[in-house]
Amino acid sequence: METIEVIRDEDIEHALIKEIPLSYAKGNLIMPLRREGDTLLAAVADDKGILALRELSRYFGLNARPLNASSGSILDAINRYYGQIGSAEDVMGNITGEDLSSVATEFERPRDILELTEEAPIIRLLNAILQQAVKERASDIHIEPYEKELEVRLRVDGMLHRVLTPPKIIQDALISRVKIMASLDIAEKRLPQDGRIRLLIGGRDIDIRVSVVPTAFGERAVLRLLDRKQGLIGLWEVGLDKDDVSRLEELLNKTNGIILVTGPTGSGKTTTIYAALNRIHTEEKNIITVEDPVEYQLKGIGQIQVNPRIGLTFASGLRSILRQDPDVIMVGEIRDVETAEIAIQASLTGHLVLSTLHTNDAPSALVRLIDMGVEPFLVASSLMGVLAQRLVRVICPHCKASHSPTDLEKSYLPPSAPVVFRGAGCDRCKGSGYLGRTGIYEFLTIDDDIRGMITGRIDSQSIKGSAIAKGMRTLRSDGFLKAMQGITTIEEVLRVTQKDMTEV
C-alpha cells in the first residue's frame, strides 16, 4: 500500500469532506482525500480505516484506493480540514425559518464541538462562532446588543472586526446559550456575571473566560479564548532581545526581591510572567501563585484562584502563601496598598516575588506604588526591576515586501535605514498585512542612583531620563528597532506607544 507522509491542502477535495461526517472520519481514523476518475482516495491508519474506505467507496459507487498514514497525521488533518467547513455566517443562513428560541439546557463537554452539527439552531450558531474564532486565532469574541441589531466581533492580533450581524430576535437565546455553557444563572439579567467554559474545538483544548454584563439594549457577552496547549512559551519567544533576557534571568536567579511587569490590559503581561516562572521552575523550588483568574495550569507549581465572594483576595491569598514555605511567589496583580505591602514584606524576608501593575511605562510603576501608600524606602529596598510592555502586530511573512521609507518613516528612523518592510496583504493575513503579535519592552533595572531618586520622591519623568542616559530603551525606541529589523512597522509602533516627554 502506498504511503503518504504529510497531508497537504492540494491533496484535499473539500466538497468530498462535506459529504462525510466528522464523527465517522474520527471514529474510523480515515481522512478522505479526493476523487480521481472512478477511484476514491483516502488516508488510513489501520485495517479499520480500510474497511471504512470500502464502505465509503460502495456508497459513492467508486473503487477504493487506501494510502497508509500515521494516526497522528490523520487526526491532525481531520481537525485542520474539517475545521474549515462552515463559518458562523453559513450557519446563520441555514437557521432562517427555524425555531430561534430553541436553547438546550445541557452541554456535554467531552465532545468536540465540530461534531455538534445536528443540534438546535442556536447551539449550531454559537459552535460555529467559537470554531471560526479559533480558526482565525481570535483572542476574544464580543457579542454586542444594540437598539435594532446584534453584532458579533472577533479580536484578532489586538484588532476588532465584525464577522456577523444576526437578527435581534435571537439575542436572548444566544446569550442564554453562552450562560448555560459557562454555568451562569440564565434568569439573572440585571447583574454582571463571570464564568468559564472548557471545551474541545478542532482537537484543541480551549479554556474560555466569559463575562456577561447588562446594557441598555440587553446583555453583552465577551468571551476570552485561551489555548491551553499554547500557554507556555520561553523568554526568547515573547519578543525580548538577548540583552534584556540576560538581565531578566540575572534578576530571576536572585533569592529575594520584587520584579514587576507593567502595561495596560491585554498587553501580554501574564504571558511574560508565565515565561519567567517556566524559566526558573525546578524540582528544588517551591513556586506558588495567586491569580485572578488562573489562565494556564503550570505543572509542578501551586496556583491559587482568587475568589472575593468568599474573602479570598490577593492579600489574603498572599498571607496564606507565606505559610506554605515558598521560594518564589507570583501575585497576579498588585491592586491595593495591602497587597503591595505584603508582597514587599515577603520580598524582604527571603522570597522572590513576581507581579504585575497597570502603568503606562516602567518608571511610573515606582511612583504608583508610592501613591498607593507604600513607603518610598520600602519600594527602594525591595524592587529589583520593572519591565513595561506592549504588543505590536508582526508583518505577515507570506506577503512581506521591502520599500523605501516614507516621509513619516524617515522622521523616526536613522538615515542608515535604506529600506523598511510592510505586508502587502494576502489570504493568510486577510489583507491586513499583519499575522501574529510580539512584544516591545522597556526594562528598568533599579540601581543605587534610582533607589536614591525613589527615596527622594523624584517624579517618574526624571527617573526615566536618568535611566535613558544610562542606556535604557523606551517602549517606542524598542519598537522602532523592531521596525528596522523588519519585524513590525513604524505605524504599528506609533499606534501602541505614546511620545515620551524625554524625547527631543
Secondary structure per residue as TSV (DSSP state, phi and psi in degrees):
chain	resnum	aa	ss	phi	psi
A	1	M	-	360.0	135.6
A	2	E	-	-66.0	145.6
A	3	T	B	-109.5	140.7
A	4	I	-	-119.6	120.4
A	5	E	S	-79.1	-47.6
A	6	V	-	-128.4	132.1
A	7	I	-	-92.5	113.8
A	8	R	-	-106.1	166.8
A	9	D	G	-60.3	-36.4
A	10	E	G	-71.6	-12.5
A	11	D	G	-82.2	-12.8
A	12	I	-	-101.9	134.5
A	13	E	-	-103.6	102.8
A	14	H	H	-64.5	-30.9
A	15	A	H	-63.9	-33.5
A	16	L	H	-68.2	-41.6
A	17	I	H	-59.3	-37.5
A	18	K	T	-63.1	-20.7
A	19	E	T	-91.3	-5.9
A	20	I	S	-120.9	119.3
A	21	P	-	-61.1	146.6
A	22	L	H	-59.7	-41.8
A	23	S	H	-61.7	-35.9
A	24	Y	H	-67.8	-43.8
A	25	A	H	-64.6	-44.8
A	26	K	H	-68.6	-42.6
A	27	G	H	-63.5	-29.9
A	28	N	H	-107.9	3.6
A	29	L	T	48.9	56.4
A	30	I	E	-130.7	132.2
A	31	M	E	-113.6	103.9
A	32	P	E	-63.3	134.5
A	33	L	E	-105.2	-67.2
A	34	R	E	-166.9	168.9
A	35	R	E	-100.8	130.2
A	36	E	E	-122.1	98.7
A	37	G	T	64.0	-118.7
A	38	D	T	-101.3	23.0
A	39	T	E	-122.9	138.6
A	40	L	E	-103.6	119.9
A	41	L	E	-98.5	137.6
A	42	A	E	-151.5	147.1
A	43	A	E	-88.4	129.6
A	44	V	E	-129.7	155.9
A	45	A	S	-108.0	-23.3
A	46	D	S	-156.3	-171.2
A	47	D	H	-64.1	-32.2
A	48	K	H	-61.8	-40.1
A	49	G	H	-66.5	-37.6
A	50	I	H	-63.6	-42.7
A	51	L	H	-62.7	-40.9
A	52	A	H	-64.2	-39.3
A	53	L	H	-64.3	-38.2
A	54	R	H	-63.2	-39.6
A	55	E	H	-61.9	-45.8
A	56	L	H	-64.3	-40.9
A	57	S	H	-65.2	-36.8
A	58	R	H	-65.9	-39.5
A	59	Y	H	-62.3	-42.1
A	60	F	H	-87.6	-5.6
A	61	G	T	69.4	37.9
A	62	L	-	-126.0	166.5
A	63	N	E	-82.1	153.0
A	64	A	E	-99.7	135.7
A	65	R	E	-134.9	97.5
A	66	P	E	-80.5	145.3
A	67	L	E	-119.9	128.3
A	68	N	E	-75.7	133.2
A	69	A	-	-147.5	159.3
A	70	S	-	-73.2	153.2
A	71	S	H	-62.5	-34.7
A	72	G	H	-64.0	-44.8
A	73	S	H	-68.4	-32.4
A	74	I	H	-68.5	-46.4
A	75	L	H	-62.4	-41.1
A	76	D	H	-60.8	-43.1
A	77	A	H	-66.5	-40.6
A	78	I	H	-59.8	-48.9
A	79	N	H	-64.1	-38.5
A	80	R	H	-71.8	-48.0
A	81	Y	H	-86.3	-32.6
A	82	Y	H	-69.5	-26.8
A	83	G	T	-67.7	-14.4
A	84	Q	T	-89.8	-4.6
A	85	I	S	-88.1	119.9
A	86	G	-	79.4	116.7
A	87	S	-	-98.5	175.4
A	88	A	H	-59.7	-34.8
A	89	E	H	-66.6	-39.0
A	90	D	H	-61.3	-46.7
A	91	V	H	-62.6	-39.5
A	92	M	H	-59.7	-39.3
A	93	G	H	-65.4	-31.7
A	94	N	H	-81.4	-14.5
A	95	I	H	-78.0	-27.2
A	96	T	T	-47.9	128.1
A	97	G	T	91.4	-9.6
A	98	E	S	-90.8	175.1
A	99	D	-	-75.4	99.1
A	100	L	T	-72.9	-14.4
A	101	S	T	-92.3	3.8
A	102	S	-	-74.8	117.0
A	103	V	-	-132.9	128.6
A	104	A	-	-72.8	154.5
A	105	T	S	-104.6	7.5
A	106	E	-	-146.9	145.9
A	107	F	-	-130.2	122.4
A	108	E	-	-90.0	96.8
A	109	R	T	-60.2	-39.6
A	110	P	T	-64.2	-18.6
A	111	R	S	-78.2	144.8
A	112	D	B	-73.5	129.8
A	113	I	G	-66.6	-17.4
A	114	L	G	-67.7	-17.3
A	115	E	G	-88.2	-11.2
A	116	L	-	-88.7	67.7
A	117	T	-	-100.2	-18.7
A	118	E	S	-104.5	22.6
A	119	E	S	-90.5	-170.1
A	120	A	-	-61.3	154.1
A	121	P	H	-55.2	-43.0
A	122	I	H	-65.6	-37.7
A	123	I	H	-64.8	-43.5
A	124	R	H	-63.0	-38.4
A	125	L	H	-65.6	-48.7
A	126	L	H	-65.4	-39.4
A	127	N	H	-60.0	-40.9
A	128	A	H	-66.3	-38.3
A	129	I	H	-63.8	-45.2
A	130	L	H	-62.8	-43.5
A	131	Q	H	-62.2	-43.6
A	132	Q	H	-66.6	-36.9
A	133	A	H	-62.2	-44.0
A	134	V	H	-66.8	-41.6
A	135	K	H	-61.6	-37.3
A	136	E	T	-90.7	6.6
A	137	R	T	64.1	33.4
A	138	A	E	-72.0	143.9
A	139	S	E	-92.8	-24.8
A	140	D	E	-143.4	149.1
A	141	I	E	-117.4	127.1
A	142	H	E	-111.1	120.9
A	143	I	E	-109.2	107.3
A	144	E	E	-120.3	117.7
A	145	P	E	-88.4	138.4
A	146	Y	-	-126.1	-177.6
A	147	E	S	-58.2	-45.0
A	148	K	S	-122.1	3.8
A	149	E	-	-151.1	169.3
A	150	L	E	-125.3	133.7
A	151	E	E	-119.6	141.9
A	152	V	E	-118.2	122.0
A	153	R	E	-124.3	148.3
A	154	L	E	-114.1	142.3
A	155	R	E	-101.2	112.0
A	156	V	E	-118.1	124.8
A	157	D	T	52.4	38.8
A	158	G	T	84.4	-4.7
A	159	M	E	-115.1	132.7
A	160	L	E	-83.7	139.9
A	161	H	E	-144.9	144.5
A	162	R	E	-78.1	135.2
A	163	V	E	-116.8	-17.3
A	164	L	E	-160.6	143.6
A	165	T	-	-127.3	81.9
A	166	P	-	-68.7	160.7
A	167	P	-	-63.7	144.9
A	168	K	G	-57.1	-27.9
A	169	I	G	-63.0	-25.6
A	170	I	G	-91.0	2.3
A	171	Q	H	-53.9	-55.5
A	172	D	H	-62.5	-40.5
A	173	A	H	-65.5	-40.0
A	174	L	H	-67.5	-45.0
A	175	I	H	-65.1	-39.0
A	176	S	H	-62.1	-39.4
A	177	R	H	-63.2	-41.5
A	178	V	H	-60.0	-44.6
A	179	K	H	-62.9	-41.0
A	180	I	H	-62.1	-45.3
A	181	M	H	-64.0	-32.4
A	182	A	T	-93.4	7.9
A	183	S	T	58.1	41.6
A	184	L	-	-100.5	169.3
A	185	D	-	-81.7	110.3
A	186	I	T	-74.6	-16.7
A	187	A	T	-83.1	-21.5
A	188	E	-	-86.9	109.6
A	189	K	-	-119.1	6.2
A	190	R	S	-103.3	-20.2
A	191	L	S	-117.8	150.4
A	192	P	-	-64.6	147.9
A	193	Q	E	-137.6	146.5
A	194	D	E	-125.2	142.4
A	195	G	E	-155.5	-175.7
A	196	R	E	-138.5	148.9
A	197	I	E	-128.8	137.5
A	198	R	E	-126.0	126.3
A	199	L	E	-156.6	167.9
A	200	L	E	-96.6	132.9
A	201	I	E	-131.9	108.8
A	202	G	T	60.7	37.2
A	203	G	T	81.8	-1.2
A	204	R	E	-102.6	136.2
A	205	D	E	-83.4	107.6
A	206	I	E	-111.6	130.3
A	207	D	E	-103.4	129.6
A	208	I	E	-122.6	123.2
A	209	R	E	-92.1	128.6
A	210	V	E	-113.8	131.9
A	211	S	E	-126.6	123.9
A	212	V	E	-119.6	126.0
A	213	V	E	-130.0	146.5
A	214	P	E	-78.3	138.2
A	215	T	E	-126.4	179.1
A	216	A	T	-62.2	-27.3
A	217	F	T	-114.5	22.8
A	218	G	E	120.4	-179.9
A	219	E	E	-79.7	140.2
A	220	R	E	-112.4	135.6
A	221	A	E	-121.8	137.2
A	222	V	E	-124.5	127.4
A	223	L	E	-114.0	118.7
A	224	R	E	-95.7	121.5
A	225	L	E	-96.5	130.8
A	226	L	E	-128.2	118.2
A	227	D	E	-83.6	110.4
A	228	R	G	-64.4	-27.3
A	229	K	G	-79.3	-19.7
A	230	Q	G	-106.9	17.3
A	231	G	-	-72.9	-35.6
A	232	L	-	-100.5	122.0
A	233	I	-	-132.6	165.1
A	234	G	-	-86.6	166.3
A	235	L	G	-61.7	-29.6
A	236	W	G	-69.5	-23.0
A	237	E	G	-91.3	-12.3
A	238	V	T	-84.2	-9.4
A	239	G	T	114.8	-1.5
A	240	L	-	-71.7	139.0
A	241	D	-	-80.1	171.1
A	242	K	H	-64.8	-31.1
A	243	D	H	-68.5	-43.6
A	244	D	H	-67.4	-36.7
A	245	V	H	-62.5	-43.5
A	246	S	H	-63.0	-43.7
A	247	R	H	-67.1	-39.3
A	248	L	H	-67.8	-41.5
A	249	E	H	-63.4	-35.2
A	250	E	H	-60.9	-42.5
A	251	L	H	-70.0	-38.3
A	252	L	H	-66.4	-24.1
A	253	N	T	-82.0	-6.3
A	254	K	S	-76.3	158.2
A	255	T	S	-92.0	-14.6
A	256	N	S	-151.2	162.0
A	257	G	E	120.5	171.2
A	258	I	E	-116.7	135.8
A	259	I	E	-118.6	125.5
A	260	L	E	-109.9	142.6
A	261	V	E	-116.7	125.1
A	262	T	E	-122.8	159.7
A	263	G	-	153.0	168.5
A	264	P	S	-73.5	172.8
A	265	T	T	-58.6	134.7
A	266	G	T	82.3	16.6
A	267	S	S	-96.6	6.9
A	268	G	S	88.6	16.9
A	269	K	H	-61.0	-45.5
A	270	T	H	-63.6	-39.9
A	271	T	H	-60.7	-42.3
A	272	T	H	-65.8	-42.1
A	273	I	H	-61.3	-45.8
A	274	Y	H	-61.9	-39.8
A	275	A	H	-61.6	-39.9
A	276	A	H	-65.9	-44.4
A	277	L	H	-63.0	-41.6
A	278	N	H	-62.9	-32.9
A	279	R	H	-69.2	-37.4
A	280	I	H	-100.1	-3.6
A	281	H	-	-69.5	122.3
A	282	T	-	-137.9	167.7
A	283	E	T	-64.7	-25.3
A	284	E	T	-80.8	-11.9
A	285	K	-	-106.0	139.8
A	286	N	-	-99.5	107.1
A	287	I	E	-110.7	127.3
A	288	I	E	-130.2	140.5
A	289	T	E	-123.2	154.1
A	290	V	E	-128.7	119.0
A	291	E	E	-134.4	161.0
A	292	D	S	-145.1	94.3
A	293	P	S	-94.2	176.8
A	294	V	-	-74.9	108.3
A	295	E	-	-83.4	-40.3
A	296	Y	S	-134.4	139.5
A	297	Q	-	-81.3	126.4
A	298	L	-	-106.9	118.9
A	299	K	T	-63.0	131.5
A	300	G	T	83.3	4.5
A	301	I	-	-121.3	131.3
A	302	G	E	-79.2	123.5
A	303	Q	E	-121.9	127.9
A	304	I	E	-109.3	130.9
A	305	Q	E	-92.7	122.6
A	306	V	-	-64.1	139.4
A	307	N	B	-144.5	86.2
A	308	P	G	-60.2	-25.4
A	309	R	G	-63.3	-26.8
A	310	I	G	-111.6	15.0
A	311	G	T	87.0	6.8
A	312	L	B	-90.2	89.6
A	313	T	-	-100.2	177.7
A	314	F	H	-59.0	-42.5
A	315	A	H	-65.8	-48.0
A	316	S	H	-68.2	-38.3
A	317	G	H	-63.8	-38.8
A	318	L	H	-66.2	-39.3
A	319	R	H	-61.6	-42.5
A	320	S	H	-66.7	-37.8
A	321	I	H	-57.9	-40.4
A	322	L	H	-62.8	-20.2
A	323	R	T	-89.2	2.5
A	324	Q	T	-102.0	14.7
A	325	D	-	53.7	55.1
A	326	P	-	-83.8	154.3
A	327	D	S	-96.6	-40.1
A	328	V	E	-128.1	135.0
A	329	I	E	-122.4	133.9
A	330	M	E	-117.6	121.9
A	331	V	E	-105.4	120.3
A	332	G	S	-51.0	-41.9
A	333	E	-	-160.4	138.6
A	334	I	-	-91.2	108.6
A	335	R	-	-106.3	-20.5
A	336	D	S	-147.6	170.7
A	337	V	H	-66.5	-33.0
A	338	E	H	-62.8	-48.6
A	339	T	H	-63.0	-42.5
A	340	A	H	-61.0	-44.7
A	341	E	H	-67.9	-38.8
A	342	I	H	-66.7	-40.4
A	343	A	H	-62.6	-41.6
A	344	I	H	-66.8	-43.5
A	345	Q	H	-62.2	-37.8
A	346	A	H	-63.1	-40.7
A	347	S	H	-68.9	-32.1
A	348	L	H	-79.2	-13.6
A	349	T	T	-108.4	26.3
A	350	G	T	96.6	26.1
A	351	H	-	-121.4	142.9
A	352	L	E	-87.3	124.0
A	353	V	E	-117.8	129.7
A	354	L	E	-116.4	137.3
A	355	S	E	-156.2	174.6
A	356	T	E	-122.3	159.5
A	357	L	E	-148.0	148.8
A	358	H	-	-95.4	96.5
A	359	T	-	-139.7	163.6
A	360	N	S	-77.8	-29.6
A	361	D	S	-147.1	178.1
A	362	A	H	-67.5	-49.4
A	363	P	H	-61.1	-30.0
A	364	S	H	-62.9	-23.9
A	365	A	H	-64.1	-35.0
A	366	L	H	-64.6	-47.0
A	367	V	H	-67.3	-37.0
A	368	R	H	-61.2	-43.0
A	369	L	H	-62.6	-40.8
A	370	I	H	-67.0	-40.3
A	371	D	H	-63.8	-30.2
A	372	M	H	-65.3	-25.4
A	373	G	T	121.7	4.9
A	374	V	-	-78.5	137.1
A	375	E	-	-64.6	135.3
A	376	P	H	-54.9	-37.6
A	377	F	H	-66.5	-30.2
A	378	L	H	-70.3	-41.2
A	379	V	H	-61.7	-47.0
A	380	A	H	-63.8	-37.2
A	381	S	H	-82.6	-21.1
A	382	S	H	-104.4	-32.3
A	383	L	E	-78.1	130.6
A	384	M	E	-105.4	-34.4
A	385	G	E	-166.4	152.5
A	386	V	E	-129.3	127.0
A	387	L	E	-113.6	108.6
A	388	A	E	-92.2	146.2
A	389	Q	E	-150.1	159.6
A	390	R	E	-139.8	163.7
A	391	L	E	-108.8	132.4
A	392	V	E	-119.6	150.1
A	393	R	E	-74.2	143.5
A	394	V	E	-93.9	139.4
A	395	I	E	-60.2	133.5
A	396	C	-	-61.7	123.4
A	397	P	T	-70.1	-18.3
A	398	H	T	-81.8	-20.8
A	399	C	S	-131.4	21.1
A	400	K	E	-67.6	133.0
A	401	A	E	-144.9	148.9
A	402	S	E	-89.9	156.3
A	403	H	E	-155.9	162.7
A	404	S	-	-71.2	140.9
A	405	P	-	-59.4	139.5
A	406	T	-	-77.9	173.9
A	407	D	H	-59.8	-39.4
A	408	L	H	-62.4	-46.2
A	409	E	H	-67.2	-37.9
A	410	K	H	-62.1	-32.4
A	411	S	H	-70.4	-17.0
A	412	Y	H	-112.3	-15.6
A	413	L	S	-106.0	152.5
A	414	P	-	-72.5	159.0
A	415	P	T	-59.7	-18.3
A	416	S	T	-74.9	-2.0
A	417	A	-	-98.7	90.1
A	418	P	-	-72.6	-30.4
A	419	V	-	-134.1	154.0
A	420	V	E	-130.9	173.7
A	421	F	E	-123.9	154.6
A	422	R	E	-154.2	163.2
A	423	G	E	-91.6	131.3
A	424	A	-	-74.6	-22.0
A	425	G	-	101.3	125.0
A	426	C	-	-149.1	-177.5
A	427	D	T	-65.2	-34.9
A	428	R	T	-63.6	-37.6
A	429	C	T	-104.1	10.9
A	430	K	T	54.6	37.6
A	431	G	T	79.6	0.7
A	432	S	S	-81.7	-24.1
A	433	G	S	83.9	0.4
A	434	Y	E	-127.8	145.6
A	435	L	E	-147.4	107.8
A	436	G	E	89.2	174.8
A	437	R	E	-138.2	158.0
A	438	T	E	-139.7	171.5
A	439	G	E	-98.9	150.1
A	440	I	E	-117.3	146.1
A	441	Y	E	-134.4	157.9
A	442	E	E	-137.5	108.9
A	443	F	E	-109.8	110.7
A	444	L	E	-103.1	113.4
A	445	T	E	-95.2	139.2
A	446	I	-	-90.1	107.9
A	447	D	-	-104.0	-174.7
A	448	D	H	-62.9	-38.2
A	449	D	H	-63.4	-44.5
A	450	I	H	-64.4	-39.4
A	451	R	H	-61.0	-40.3
A	452	G	H	-63.7	-37.7
A	453	M	H	-69.1	-34.6
A	454	I	H	-66.4	-48.0
A	455	T	H	-66.6	-26.1
A	456	G	T	-86.0	5.1
A	457	R	T	55.8	39.4
A	458	I	-	-71.8	145.3
A	459	D	-	-68.1	160.2
A	460	S	H	-65.2	-33.5
A	461	Q	H	-67.0	-35.8
A	462	S	H	-67.8	-40.1
A	463	I	H	-62.7	-41.8
A	464	K	H	-64.3	-43.5
A	465	G	H	-59.8	-40.6
A	466	S	H	-65.7	-41.5
A	467	A	H	-67.0	-39.9
A	468	I	H	-64.1	-38.9
A	469	A	H	-62.1	-25.6
A	470	K	T	-94.2	5.6
A	471	G	T	110.2	3.4
A	472	M	-	-69.9	132.2
A	473	R	-	-87.1	134.8
A	474	T	-	-79.0	168.2
A	475	L	H	-53.6	-45.9
A	476	R	H	-67.4	-42.8
A	477	S	H	-68.4	-34.3
A	478	D	H	-66.1	-37.7
A	479	G	H	-65.0	-42.9
A	480	F	H	-62.9	-36.9
A	481	L	H	-62.7	-41.7
A	482	K	H	-68.7	-30.1
A	483	A	H	-67.4	-41.2
A	484	M	H	-65.1	-29.1
A	485	Q	T	-82.2	-2.7
A	486	G	T	80.9	17.2
A	487	I	S	-85.1	-42.9
A	488	T	S	-138.1	-169.4
A	489	T	-	-118.2	159.8
A	490	I	H	-59.9	-42.2
A	491	E	H	-59.0	-39.7
A	492	E	H	-68.3	-40.3
A	493	V	H	-64.5	-42.8
A	494	L	H	-65.0	-30.3
A	495	R	H	-66.4	-36.9
A	496	V	H	-103.7	-3.5
A	497	T	-	-123.0	165.5
A	498	Q	-	-119.8	155.4
A	499	K	-	-65.6	132.0
A	500	D	-	-79.6	141.9
A	501	M	T	-62.9	-24.3
A	502	T	T	-81.8	-9.9
A	503	E	-	-75.1	144.2
A	504	V	-	-111.2	360.0
